[in-house]
Amino acid sequence: MKFAEINLLGVYVAPVAVIIAAAWPLLVMFRRSMDRFGLLRHVWHPALFELAVYVILIYCITILTARWSI
């Protein structure tokens, strides 16, 4: 597993920051689809559920990035 800093216009950015930024639009799409179908009203604590989904998305992107970077 190799994670190297990413050079954005001379500023080195940690790879985790890029992964977090990539997971955010996925979470927004997931949240909108859950709202559209009314599934969030069946969850006990929607904010906690969304946080858990966000962490799972970050984990999945990290694992996929680690496997593709070999």
N, CA, C and O atoms as CSV, one atom per row, in Angstrom:
chain,resi,resn,atom,element,x,y,z
A,1,MET,N,N,0.857,-1.172,0.000
A,1,MET,CA,C,0.000,0.000,0.000
A,1,MET,C,C,0.898,1.229,0.000
A,1,MET,O,O,1.735,1.402,0.886
A,2,LYS,N,N,0.715,2.078,-1.003
A,2,LYS,CA,C,1.540,3.273,-1.131
A,2,LYS,C,C,0.647,4.500,-1.253
A,2,LYS,O,O,-0.079,4.654,-2.235
A,3,PHE,N,N,0.704,5.352,-0.273
A,3,PHE,CA,C,-0.004,6.619,-0.324
A,3,PHE,C,C,1.036,7.726,-0.283
A,3,PHE,O,O,1.753,7.879,0.706
A,4,ALA,N,N,1.114,8.485,-1.345
A,4,ALA,CA,C,2.076,9.579,-1.411
A,4,ALA,C,C,1.319,10.902,-1.443
A,4,ALA,O,O,0.156,10.962,-1.843
A,5,GLU,N,N,1.995,11.943,-1.020
A,5,GLU,CA,C,1.382,13.261,-1.051
A,5,GLU,C,C,1.079,13.655,-2.497
A,5,GLU,O,O,1.797,13.277,-3.422
A,6,ILE,N,N,0.011,14.415,-2.667
A,6,ILE,CA,C,-0.414,14.857,-3.987
A,6,ILE,C,C,-0.067,16.333,-4.117
A,6,ILE,O,O,-0.384,17.134,-3.238
A,7,ASN,N,N,0.579,16.683,-5.208
A,7,ASN,CA,C,1.021,18.057,-5.436
A,7,ASN,C,C,-0.077,18.807,-6.187
A,7,ASN,O,O,-0.335,18.533,-7.359
A,8,LEU,N,N,-0.715,19.750,-5.507
A,8,LEU,CA,C,-1.734,20.600,-6.127
A,8,LEU,C,C,-1.214,22.026,-6.174
A,8,LEU,O,O,-1.270,22.751,-5.181
A,9,LEU,N,N,-0.709,22.424,-7.332
A,9,LEU,CA,C,-0.188,23.775,-7.552
A,9,LEU,C,C,0.888,24.146,-6.530
A,9,LEU,O,O,0.914,25.265,-6.020
A,10,GLY,N,N,1.761,23.204,-6.245
A,10,GLY,CA,C,2.858,23.467,-5.330
A,10,GLY,C,C,2.550,23.219,-3.871
A,10,GLY,O,O,3.431,23.364,-3.024
A,11,VAL,N,N,1.333,22.851,-3.558
A,11,VAL,CA,C,0.953,22.557,-2.175
A,11,VAL,C,C,0.754,21.050,-2.057
A,11,VAL,O,O,-0.039,20.458,-2.788
A,12,TYR,N,N,1.477,20.446,-1.137
A,12,TYR,CA,C,1.341,19.015,-0.929
A,12,TYR,C,C,0.135,18.733,-0.038
A,12,TYR,O,O,-0.001,19.289,1.051
A,13,VAL,N,N,-0.723,17.864,-0.527
A,13,VAL,CA,C,-1.963,17.521,0.173
A,13,VAL,C,C,-1.898,16.049,0.552
A,13,VAL,O,O,-1.477,15.209,-0.244
A,14,ALA,N,N,-2.313,15.749,1.758
A,14,ALA,CA,C,-2.340,14.362,2.217
A,14,ALA,C,C,-3.368,13.574,1.418
A,14,ALA,O,O,-4.424,14.111,1.082
A,15,PRO,N,N,-3.085,12.320,1.109
A,15,PRO,CA,C,-4.029,11.527,0.330
A,15,PRO,C,C,-5.367,11.316,1.040
A,15,PRO,O,O,-6.396,11.128,0.390
A,16,VAL,N,N,-5.350,11.348,2.350
A,16,VAL,CA,C,-6.607,11.181,3.089
A,16,VAL,C,C,-7.557,12.346,2.812
A,16,VAL,O,O,-8.771,12.153,2.754
A,17,ALA,N,N,-7.019,13.540,2.643
A,17,ALA,CA,C,-7.858,14.700,2.341
A,17,ALA,C,C,-8.558,14.533,0.994
A,17,ALA,O,O,-9.722,14.907,0.842
A,18,VAL,N,N,-7.858,13.980,0.037
A,18,VAL,CA,C,-8.457,13.741,-1.284
A,18,VAL,C,C,-9.524,12.654,-1.188
A,18,VAL,O,O,-10.573,12.755,-1.824
A,19,ILE,N,N,-9.264,11.630,-0.408
A,19,ILE,CA,C,-10.240,10.545,-0.232
A,19,ILE,C,C,-11.488,11.066,0.464
A,19,ILE,O,O,-12.602,10.709,0.081
A,20,ILE,N,N,-11.320,11.904,1.479
A,20,ILE,CA,C,-12.461,12.491,2.185
A,20,ILE,C,C,-13.280,13.357,1.245
A,20,ILE,O,O,-14.510,13.326,1.275
A,21,ALA,N,N,-12.591,14.138,0.403
A,21,ALA,CA,C,-13.297,14.986,-0.562
A,21,ALA,C,C,-14.016,14.153,-1.617
A,21,ALA,O,O,-15.072,14.561,-2.101
A,22,ALA,N,N,-13.471,13.004,-1.981
A,22,ALA,CA,C,-14.123,12.139,-2.963
A,22,ALA,C,C,-15.332,11.424,-2.374
A,22,ALA,O,O,-16.283,11.123,-3.096
A,23,ALA,N,N,-15.308,11.148,-1.073
A,23,ALA,CA,C,-16.422,10.448,-0.440
A,23,ALA,C,C,-17.619,11.362,-0.208
A,23,ALA,O,O,-18.753,10.890,-0.121
A,24,TRP,N,N,-17.375,12.660,-0.108
A,24,TRP,CA,C,-18.466,13.593,0.196
A,24,TRP,C,C,-19.571,13.609,-0.868
A,24,TRP,O,O,-20.742,13.514,-0.500
A,25,PRO,N,N,-19.259,13.726,-2.178
A,25,PRO,CA,C,-20.349,13.697,-3.170
A,25,PRO,C,C,-21.115,12.371,-3.175
A,25,PRO,O,O,-22.319,12.343,-3.429
A,26,LEU,N,N,-20.409,11.282,-2.894
A,26,LEU,CA,C,-21.098,9.996,-2.800
A,26,LEU,C,C,-22.090,9.989,-1.643
A,26,LEU,O,O,-23.192,9.454,-1.766
A,27,LEU,N,N,-21.699,10.583,-0.524
A,27,LEU,CA,C,-22.605,10.674,0.617
A,27,LEU,C,C,-23.804,11.561,0.297
A,27,LEU,O,O,-24.929,11.249,0.688
A,28,VAL,N,N,-23.574,12.650,-0.403
A,28,VAL,CA,C,-24.672,13.550,-0.762
A,28,VAL,C,C,-25.665,12.832,-1.665
A,28,VAL,O,O,-26.875,12.960,-1.478
A,29,MET,N,N,-25.166,12.075,-2.644
A,29,MET,CA,C,-26.067,11.314,-3.522
A,29,MET,C,C,-26.836,10.261,-2.730
A,29,MET,O,O,-28.028,10.059,-2.962
A,30,PHE,N,N,-26.162,9.591,-1.800
A,30,PHE,CA,C,-26.820,8.587,-0.972
A,30,PHE,C,C,-27.902,9.221,-0.104
A,30,PHE,O,O,-29.002,8.684,0.026
A,31,ARG,N,N,-27.577,10.372,0.491
A,31,ARG,CA,C,-28.534,11.055,1.361
A,31,ARG,C,C,-29.770,11.504,0.586
A,31,ARG,O,O,-30.893,11.367,1.073
A,32,ARG,N,N,-29.569,12.042,-0.620
A,32,ARG,CA,C,-30.705,12.485,-1.436
A,32,ARG,C,C,-31.587,11.324,-1.848
A,32,ARG,O,O,-32.812,11.446,-1.863
A,33,SER,N,N,-30.973,10.200,-2.183
A,33,SER,CA,C,-31.793,9.038,-2.549
A,33,SER,C,C,-32.552,8.500,-1.336
A,33,SER,O,O,-33.695,8.062,-1.470
A,34,MET,N,N,-31.937,8.529,-0.164
A,34,MET,CA,C,-32.636,8.083,1.048
A,34,MET,C,C,-33.799,9.025,1.381
A,34,MET,O,O,-34.865,8.575,1.802
A,35,ASP,N,N,-33.589,10.333,1.190
A,35,ASP,CA,C,-34.665,11.291,1.440
A,35,ASP,C,C,-35.795,11.142,0.426
A,35,ASP,O,O,-36.972,11.238,0.775
A,36,ARG,N,N,-35.430,10.911,-0.812
A,36,ARG,CA,C,-36.444,10.801,-1.868
A,36,ARG,C,C,-37.393,9.636,-1.612
A,36,ARG,O,O,-38.602,9.757,-1.813
A,37,PHE,N,N,-36.843,8.506,-1.167
A,37,PHE,CA,C,-37.662,7.327,-0.922
A,37,PHE,C,C,-38.177,7.251,0.514
A,37,PHE,O,O,-38.900,6.315,0.855
A,38,GLY,N,N,-37.821,8.209,1.353
A,38,GLY,CA,C,-38.321,8.259,2.720
A,38,GLY,C,C,-37.749,7.191,3.631
A,38,GLY,O,O,-38.407,6.766,4.580
A,39,LEU,N,N,-36.548,6.758,3.358
A,39,LEU,CA,C,-35.961,5.682,4.159
A,39,LEU,C,C,-35.291,6.171,5.428
A,39,LEU,O,O,-35.085,5.389,6.356
A,40,LEU,N,N,-34.946,7.453,5.487
A,40,LEU,CA,C,-34.291,7.964,6.693
A,40,LEU,C,C,-35.243,8.049,7.885
A,40,LEU,O,O,-34.793,8.106,9.030
A,41,ARG,N,N,-36.530,8.057,7.636
A,41,ARG,CA,C,-37.463,8.111,8.773
A,41,ARG,C,C,-37.553,6.784,9.510
A,41,ARG,O,O,-38.107,6.722,10.607
A,42,HIS,N,N,-37.013,5.719,8.917
A,42,HIS,CA,C,-36.993,4.412,9.567
A,42,HIS,C,C,-35.729,4.189,10.385
A,42,HIS,O,O,-35.576,3.148,11.023
A,43,VAL,N,N,-34.820,5.165,10.368
A,43,VAL,CA,C,-33.557,5.061,11.098
A,43,VAL,C,C,-33.717,5.760,12.438
A,43,VAL,O,O,-34.331,6.823,12.524
A,44,TRP,N,N,-33.160,5.157,13.482
A,44,TRP,CA,C,-33.321,5.713,14.823
A,44,TRP,C,C,-32.667,7.081,14.944
A,44,TRP,O,O,-33.279,8.014,15.464
A,45,HIS,N,N,-31.445,7.212,14.478
A,45,HIS,CA,C,-30.705,8.471,14.590
A,45,HIS,C,C,-30.091,8.775,13.222
A,45,HIS,O,O,-29.000,8.292,12.923
A,46,PRO,N,N,-30.772,9.568,12.385
A,46,PRO,CA,C,-30.307,9.788,11.011
A,46,PRO,C,C,-28.895,10.373,10.910
A,46,PRO,O,O,-28.134,9.974,10.028
A,47,ALA,N,N,-28.533,11.295,11.779
A,47,ALA,CA,C,-27.196,11.888,11.700
A,47,ALA,C,C,-26.114,10.854,11.994
A,47,ALA,O,O,-25.073,10.839,11.337
A,48,LEU,N,N,-26.353,10.000,12.965
A,48,LEU,CA,C,-25.400,8.946,13.292
A,48,LEU,C,C,-25.297,7.932,12.164
A,48,LEU,O,O,-24.215,7.426,11.868
A,49,PHE,N,N,-26.431,7.641,11.537
A,49,PHE,CA,C,-26.452,6.723,10.402
A,49,PHE,C,C,-25.659,7.300,9.233
A,49,PHE,O,O,-24.892,6.581,8.594
A,50,GLU,N,N,-25.835,8.580,8.950
A,50,GLU,CA,C,-25.097,9.215,7.857
A,50,GLU,C,C,-23.600,9.253,8.147
A,50,GLU,O,O,-22.792,9.068,7.237
A,51,LEU,N,N,-23.223,9.490,9.400
A,51,LEU,CA,C,-21.811,9.463,9.769
A,51,LEU,C,C,-21.226,8.069,9.543
A,51,LEU,O,O,-20.115,7.934,9.032
A,52,ALA,N,N,-21.971,7.043,9.921
A,52,ALA,CA,C,-21.500,5.672,9.728
A,52,ALA,C,C,-21.346,5.350,8.241
A,52,ALA,O,O,-20.380,4.698,7.847
A,53,VAL,N,N,-22.280,5.799,7.426
A,53,VAL,CA,C,-22.182,5.573,5.982
A,53,VAL,C,C,-20.983,6.317,5.416
A,53,VAL,O,O,-20.286,5.795,4.546
A,54,TYR,N,N,-20.737,7.520,5.897
A,54,TYR,CA,C,-19.590,8.314,5.440
A,54,TYR,C,C,-18.273,7.621,5.775
A,54,TYR,O,O,-17.366,7.579,4.944
A,55,VAL,N,N,-18.164,7.086,6.968
A,55,VAL,CA,C,-16.949,6.368,7.371
A,55,VAL,C,C,-16.776,5.112,6.522
A,55,VAL,O,O,-15.656,4.774,6.137
A,56,ILE,N,N,-17.868,4.424,6.229
A,56,ILE,CA,C,-17.798,3.226,5.382
A,56,ILE,C,C,-17.350,3.599,3.971
A,56,ILE,O,O,-16.554,2.880,3.367
A,57,LEU,N,N,-17.847,4.706,3.445
A,57,LEU,CA,C,-17.429,5.155,2.116
A,57,LEU,C,C,-15.945,5.498,2.084
A,57,LEU,O,O,-15.242,5.142,1.138
A,58,ILE,N,N,-15.468,6.188,3.115
A,58,ILE,CA,C,-14.045,6.518,3.193
A,58,ILE,C,C,-13.210,5.245,3.259
A,58,ILE,O,O,-12.169,5.151,2.609
A,59,TYR,N,N,-13.652,4.279,4.028
A,59,TYR,CA,C,-12.945,3.010,4.140
A,59,TYR,C,C,-12.885,2.296,2.787
A,59,TYR,O,O,-11.829,1.803,2.391
A,60,CYS,N,N,-14.004,2.241,2.086
A,60,CYS,CA,C,-14.047,1.552,0.799
A,60,CYS,C,C,-13.150,2.231,-0.229
A,60,CYS,O,O,-12.442,1.555,-0.975
A,61,ILE,N,N,-13.172,3.547,-0.274
A,61,ILE,CA,C,-12.307,4.267,-1.215
A,61,ILE,C,C,-10.843,4.047,-0.861
A,61,ILE,O,O,-10.009,3.906,-1.755
A,62,THR,N,N,-10.519,4.016,0.417
A,62,THR,CA,C,-9.136,3.779,0.840
A,62,THR,C,C,-8.671,2.387,0.440
A,62,THR,O,O,-7.553,2.224,-0.047
A,63,ILE,N,N,-9.507,1.395,0.637
A,63,ILE,CA,C,-9.144,0.024,0.278
A,63,ILE,C,C,-8.976,-0.103,-1.238
A,63,ILE,O,O,-8.026,-0.730,-1.706
A,64,LEU,N,N,-9.891,0.488,-2.002
A,64,LEU,CA,C,-9.771,0.426,-3.462
A,64,LEU,C,C,-8.521,1.151,-3.951
A,64,LEU,O,O,-7.844,0.680,-4.865
A,65,THR,N,N,-8.220,2.277,-3.350
A,65,THR,CA,C,-7.012,3.023,-3.725
A,65,THR,C,C,-5.757,2.220,-3.374
A,65,THR,O,O,-4.799,2.200,-4.147
A,66,ALA,N,N,-5.758,1.574,-2.243
A,66,ALA,CA,C,-4.595,0.800,-1.827
A,66,ALA,C,C,-4.379,-0.397,-2.757
A,66,ALA,O,O,-3.239,-0.739,-3.070
A,67,ARG,N,N,-5.443,-1.019,-3.188
A,67,ARG,CA,C,-5.287,-2.177,-4.072
A,67,ARG,C,C,-4.864,-1.779,-5.470
A,67,ARG,O,O,-4.126,-2.520,-6.120
A,68,TRP,N,N,-5.307,-0.632,-5.950
A,68,TRP,CA,C,-4.962,-0.191,-7.310
A,68,TRP,C,C,-3.574,0.431,-7.373
A,68,TRP,O,O,-2.999,0.527,-8.457
A,69,SER,N,N,-3.024,0.855,-6.246
A,69,SER,CA,C,-1.729,1.535,-6.281
A,69,SER,C,C,-0.549,0.557,-6.234
A,69,SER,O,O,0.603,0.985,-6.298
A,70,ILE,N,N,-0.810,-0.706,-6.128
A,70,ILE,CA,C,0.286,-1.704,-6.067
A,70,ILE,C,C,0.908,-1.884,-7.426
A,70,ILE,O,O,1.839,-2.674,-7.579
